[in-house]
C-alpha cells in the first residue's frame, strides 16, 4: 500500500470493443488494487471488458451504460449513491456523458477524471466544453500531443490536463533468452533464416493492416533471390476485429496464404513478440502512445511505424533513405501514413541491415525502461486520483 488513506476508485467503460484502451483500464485497476486501493469497474454486461475483468481479478458490476440513454444516467446515479466513491475515472464518450449527467444530479458527487485514449478531435461546442471544463476535475490523455490538442481546442486550463502514457511491465515484456527465442520461432514454424514481420493490434481500419499486407506483398515481389528468399519472409497478424474478413480476402487476392498467419487474439502476446524480427504498426489515426509499440520495444524488437497521434513521442528517428541523420538516436523507422510503398521499402531495408535493427531496438528498449514503466504510470495516476478527491472544483 502507498502512503495515504486508500481510495475507492470507480472506472466506467461503455465500449463493447477490445483493445489497448480496455487492457490499460484493467492493468491500471489491478495495479491500484495491489497498492491497497478499492477499485470497481462498471460496464455493460455485453462488453468484453466485463468478462475479462474477472480474469484480471478486478471487481466488476454490470450497469446499462452501453448507450446514451436516461436509464444509464439513473443507473449510475443510483449506484454511486449506494456506493460512495472518491473518484470516477471515465474512458469512452458514452460512459463519460452518462457519468457527467449523474454527477450533476448528486448533491456531493465524487470527482470525475476523464481519460482520453485516442487522438480523434473532440467537438468544439458548448456541451463538450461543459463536460471537459466543469464536470471533469482532471483530464488525462495518453500522449502529450493529445493533451496539447485538447487544451488548444477547448480552451482548457493546462494544469487540469495531464499526459500519462500507458506503462509497460518490463519484467514481463523483456528481450528473450536464446532458448525463449528459439521456442517462439519453433511455435510459428519459422526457421532461423526466416525474416518475420508482425503486428499486434485489434483489426480496425485505422491500424493500417491493409497497408502492411500490401507493403509486405510488394517486398516479396521485390526480392531478387528467387523462391527460397521469398519463402523466408513471413507476416504474423496477432489480434482480431471487424477488418479480419477484408484482410483475409486481401491476403487471398495477393496470393499470400503461404506467407501470412492470422493468429487471432492471444492472451499472452510475449512469445509472439519474441518470434519477430520486425514489429510494424502503420496506424494512420486515433492513436495515443500505443502500448503494442511499447511492448515490442520492451521485448527488444525493432519497430516500423508512422507518426499518427502521439506515436512520435516514443518512436522517433529517420525514414528509409531520407538522409536526415545517421540513426544513432533512432528508436523506430518512420513511414508515411497509408503508405504501402513506404512499408515495402522499410521492410526490405531493415531486413538487409541487421546492425540498424539492433541499434534501433537497443535505443527503444532504453527509452521504454526509463520513461514508460508500469510503476511510473501508476504513480502518476494515483497522484491524479488523490488530487481529484481533495481539490475543490
C-alpha positions in Angstrom: 0.0 0.0 0.0 1.2 3.5 -0.8 1.1 6.4 1.7 -2.2 8.0 2.4 -5.7 6.5 3.0 -6.9 4.0 0.5 -9.2 5.4 -2.2 -12.4 4.0 -3.7 -11.7 4.4 -7.5 -14.5 3.6 -9.9 -13.8 3.0 -13.6 -16.6 3.3 -16.2 -16.3 1.8 -19.7 -19.2 1.7 -22.1 -17.4 0.3 -25.1 -18.0 -3.3 -26.1 -14.8 -3.3 -28.1 -11.5 -4.8 -27.1 -8.0 -3.3 -27.5 -5.3 -1.2 -25.8 -7.8 1.0 -24.0 -9.6 -1.8 -22.3 -6.3 -3.5 -21.5 -5.0 -0.3 -19.9 -8.1 0.0 -17.7 -7.7 -3.5 -16.4 -3.9 -3.2 -15.8 -4.3 0.1 -14.1 -7.2 -1.1 -11.9 -5.3 -4.2 -10.9 -2.2 -2.1 -10.1 -4.3 0.2 -7.8 -5.8 -2.8 -6.1 -2.3 -4.2 -5.4 -1.4 -0.8 -3.9 -4.2 -1.2 -1.4 -7.0 0.8 -3.0 -10.5 -0.3 -3.6 -11.4 -0.4 -7.3 -14.7 -1.1 -9.0 -15.3 -1.4 -12.8 -18.8 -0.5 -14.1 -19.5 -1.8 -17.6 -22.4 -3.2 -19.7 -22.7 -7.0 -19.3 -22.3 -7.4 -23.1 -18.9 -5.7 -23.1 -15.9 -7.9 -23.3 -14.1 -6.0 -20.6 -16.9 -7.2 -18.2 -15.9 -10.8 -18.8 -12.2 -10.1 -18.9 -12.3 -8.2 -15.5 -12.7 -11.5 -13.6 -9.6 -12.9 -15.3 -7.7 -9.9 -14.2 -9.1 -10.1 -10.7 -10.8 -6.7 -10.9 -14.3 -6.4 -9.3 -16.9 -5.5 -11.9 -20.6 -4.6 -11.8 -22.9 -4.7 -14.7 -24.8 -1.5 -15.5 -26.8 -0.5 -18.6 -24.3 2.2 -19.8 -23.7 1.0 -23.3 -25.8 3.7 -24.9 -26.6 7.3 -24.2 -29.9 6.8 -22.5 -31.6 8.3 -19.4 -31.8 4.8 -17.9 -28.0 4.7 -17.9 -27.8 8.0 -16.1 -30.3 6.8 -13.5 -28.5 3.5 -13.0 -25.1 5.3 -12.5 -26.6 7.8 -10.1 -28.3 5.1 -8.0 -25.1 3.0 -7.9 -23.0 6.0 -6.8 -25.4 7.0 -4.1 -25.3 3.4 -2.8 -21.6 3.0 -3.1 -19.7 6.2 -2.2 -16.6 6.7 -4.3 -13.6 9.1 -4.1 -13.2 9.4 -7.9 -14.8 8.2 -11.0 -12.5 7.6 -14.0 -14.4 7.6 -17.3 -13.0 6.3 -20.5 -15.3 6.4 -23.6 -17.7 9.1 -24.8 -20.9 7.4 -23.8 -19.9 6.5 -20.2 -18.3 9.9 -19.8 -21.5 11.7 -20.7 -23.7 9.4 -18.5 -21.3 9.8 -15.6 -21.2 13.6 -16.0 -25.1 13.8 -16.0 -25.2 11.5 -13.0 -22.6 13.7 -11.3 -24.7 16.8 -11.9 -27.7 15.2 -10.2 -25.9 14.3 -7.0 -25.5 16.8 -4.1 -22.0 15.8 -3.2 -20.7 13.8 -6.1 -17.3 12.1 -6.5 -14.8 13.8 -8.7 -14.6 12.8 -12.3 -11.3 12.1 -14.1 -11.8 11.8 -17.8 -9.2 9.7 -19.6 -8.9 10.4 -23.3 -7.2 7.5 -25.0 -7.3 8.4 -28.7 -6.3 11.4 -30.9 -9.7 11.8 -32.7 -10.7 15.5 -32.3 -13.3 16.4 -29.6 -16.2 18.5 -30.9 -15.7 22.2 -30.1 -19.2 23.0 -28.7 -20.9 24.1 -25.5 -21.7 20.6 -24.4 -18.1 19.4 -24.8 -16.7 22.4 -23.0 -19.1 21.7 -20.1 -18.0 18.1 -19.9 -14.3 18.8 -20.0 -14.2 22.1 -18.1 -16.9 21.7 -15.5 -17.9 18.1 -15.0 -14.3 16.7 -15.1 -12.0 17.6 -12.3 -9.0 16.5 -14.4 -8.5 15.2 -17.9 -5.8 12.6 -18.6 -4.5 11.8 -22.1 -2.2 9.0 -23.3 0.2 11.4 -25.1 1.4 15.0 -24.8 0.3 15.8 -28.3 -3.3 14.8 -27.4 -3.0 16.9 -24.3 -1.9 20.0 -26.3 -4.7 19.3 -28.8 -7.4 19.3 -26.1 -6.1 22.4 -24.3 -6.0 24.4 -27.6 -9.3 23.1 -29.0 -11.5 23.5 -25.9 -9.6 26.2 -24.1 -8.9 24.0 -21.0 -6.9 25.0 -18.0 -3.5 23.4 -18.8 -3.0 22.5 -15.1 -6.0 20.2 -15.2 -4.9 18.3 -18.3 -2.2 15.7 -17.9 -0.4 13.3 -20.3 0.1 9.9 -18.8 1.0 7.3 -21.4 0.3 3.6 -20.7 3.0 1.9 -18.7 4.6 -1.4 -19.6 5.6 -4.1 -17.1 9.2 -4.6 -18.2 9.6 -7.7 -16.0 7.0 -9.3 -18.3 7.8 -7.6 -21.6 11.6 -8.1 -22.0 14.0 -9.4 -24.6 14.0 -13.1 -24.9 16.8 -15.5 -23.9 18.2 -17.6 -26.8 16.0 -20.6 -25.6 12.9 -18.4 -25.5 13.6 -17.0 -28.9 14.1 -20.5 -30.4 10.9 -21.8 -28.7 8.9 -18.8 -30.0 10.2 -19.3 -33.6 9.5 -23.0 -33.5 6.0 -22.3 -32.3 5.3 -20.4 -35.5 7.3 -22.8 -37.7 9.9 -20.1 -38.6 13.4 -21.4 -39.2 16.5 -19.4 -38.4 16.6 -18.0 -42.0 13.1 -16.6 -41.9 12.6 -12.8 -41.6 9.4 -12.5 -39.6 7.4 -9.3 -39.6 4.5 -9.0 -37.2 1.8 -6.7 -35.8 -0.2 -7.0 -32.6 -3.3 -4.8 -32.8 -7.1 -5.0 -33.0 -8.1 -5.4 -36.6 -9.5 -2.0 -37.1 -9.2 0.1 -40.3 -7.1 2.9 -38.8 -4.4 0.4 -37.5 -3.3 0.2 -41.1 -3.2 -3.6 -41.5 -4.2 -3.3 -45.2 -1.2 -1.2 -46.0 1.1 -3.6 -44.1 -0.3 -6.5 -46.1 0.2 -4.6 -49.4 3.7 -3.5 -48.4 4.7 -7.0 -47.4 3.4 -8.3 -50.7 5.4 -5.7 -52.6 8.5 -6.6 -50.6 8.1 -10.3 -51.5 7.8 -9.4 -55.2 10.9 -7.2 -55.0 13.2 -9.9 -53.6 15.7 -10.9 -56.2 16.9 -14.2 -54.7 14.1 -16.3 -56.1 11.7 -18.7 -54.4 13.9 -19.5 -51.4 14.3 -15.9 -50.4 10.5 -15.3 -50.8 9.7 -18.4 -48.7 11.9 -16.9 -45.9 9.6 -13.9 -45.5 6.7 -14.3 -43.0 3.9 -11.9 -41.8 2.2 -12.7 -38.5 -1.0 -10.8 -37.6 -1.9 -11.1 -33.9 -5.4 -9.8 -33.0 -8.9 -9.9 -34.2 -11.6 -7.4 -35.1 -14.0 -6.2 -37.7 -11.4 -5.9 -40.5 -10.5 -9.6 -40.4 -12.7 -10.8 -43.4 -11.5 -8.0 -45.6 -7.9 -8.6 -44.7 -8.2 -12.4 -45.3 -9.7 -11.6 -48.7 -6.8 -9.3 -49.5 -4.3 -11.9 -48.5 -6.0 -14.4 -50.8 -6.2 -11.9 -53.7 -2.5 -11.2 -53.3 -1.7 -15.0 -53.1 0.0 -14.6 -49.7 -1.6 -17.5 -47.8 1.8 -19.4 -47.6 3.4 -16.3 -46.0 0.8 -14.8 -43.7 -0.6 -16.2 -40.5 -3.7 -14.8 -38.7 -3.1 -15.7 -35.1 -6.3 -14.1 -33.7 -6.4 -12.8 -30.1 -3.8 -14.1 -27.8 -4.0 -14.0 -24.0 -0.2 -13.7 -23.9 1.5 -11.8 -26.7 5.0 -12.0 -25.3 6.0 -15.2 -27.2 4.7 -13.8 -30.4 6.8 -10.7 -30.0 9.8 -12.8 -29.1 9.4 -14.5 -32.5 9.6 -11.3 -34.6 12.5 -9.7 -36.5 10.4 -6.6 -37.1 7.3 -5.1 -35.5 5.0 -3.0 -37.6 2.2 -0.7 -36.6 1.2 1.5 -39.6 -1.7 3.4 -37.8 -3.0 6.5 -39.5 -5.4 7.8 -36.9 -6.9 7.5 -33.4 -3.7 6.8 -31.5 -2.2 7.9 -28.2 1.1 6.2 -27.4 0.1 2.6 -28.3 1.1 0.0 -25.7 1.7 -2.5 -28.5 4.6 -0.4 -29.7 5.9 -0.1 -26.1 5.6 -3.8 -25.6 7.5 -4.6 -28.8 10.2 -2.1 -27.8 10.4 -3.6 -24.3 10.9 -7.0 -25.9 13.9 -5.7 -28.0 12.1 -5.9 -31.3 12.8 -3.1 -33.9 9.8 -1.1 -35.0 8.5 0.4 -38.2 5.5 2.8 -37.7 4.0 6.2 -38.5 3.7 9.5 -36.6 0.0 9.1 -36.0 -1.4 10.5 -32.8 1.3 10.5 -30.1 3.3 7.7 -31.6 6.1 10.2 -32.3 6.7 10.7 -28.6 8.3 7.3 -28.3 9.0 6.3 -31.9 11.4 8.8 -33.5 14.2 8.7 -35.9 14.7 8.7 -39.7 12.9 7.1 -42.5 14.4 5.0 -45.2 16.8 6.9 -47.4 15.8 10.4 -46.2 19.4 11.2 -45.1 18.3 13.1 -42.0 20.8 11.6 -39.6 22.9 8.6 -39.0 20.3 6.8 -36.9 22.3 6.8 -33.7 19.3 8.0 -31.6 16.6 6.2 -33.7 14.0 4.2 -31.8 11.9 3.3 -34.9 11.7 3.6 -38.6 9.0 6.1 -39.5 7.0 5.8 -42.7 4.1 7.8 -44.1 0.5 7.2 -43.2 -1.4 4.9 -45.6 1.8 4.2 -47.5 2.2 0.6 -48.6 5.2 1.6 -50.8 7.0 3.1 -47.8 6.3 0.0 -45.7 7.7 -2.2 -48.5 10.9 -0.1 -48.6 11.3 -0.2 -44.8 10.8 -3.9 -44.7 13.4 -4.5 -47.3 15.9 -2.0 -46.0 15.7 -3.3 -42.4 15.8 -6.9 -43.5 19.1 -6.1 -45.2 20.5 -4.1 -42.3 20.8 -6.1 -39.0 23.0 -3.5 -37.4 20.4 -0.8 -37.8 17.7 -3.1 -36.4 19.9 -3.9 -33.4 20.8 -0.2 -32.8 17.2 1.0 -33.1 15.9 -1.8 -30.8 18.5 -1.1 -28.2 17.7 2.7 -28.2 14.0 1.9 -27.9 14.5 -0.5 -25.1 16.3 2.1 -23.1 13.6 4.7 -23.7 10.8 2.3 -22.5 12.7 1.2 -19.4 13.5 4.8 -18.5 10.2 6.5 -19.2 7.4 4.0 -19.7 7.4 1.5 -16.9 4.1 0.5 -15.3 5.1 1.8 -11.8 5.6 5.3 -13.2 2.1 5.2 -14.8 0.5 4.0 -11.5 2.4 6.6 -9.5 1.1 9.4 -11.7 -2.5 8.1 -11.9 -2.6 7.7 -8.2 -1.4 11.3 -7.7 -4.2 12.5 -10.1 -6.8 10.5 -8.2 -5.7 11.8 -4.8 -5.7 15.4 -6.1 -9.1 15.0 -7.7 -10.6 13.6 -4.5 -9.3 16.5 -2.4 -9.3 19.6 -4.7 -12.4 21.8 -4.6 -13.7 22.3 -8.1 
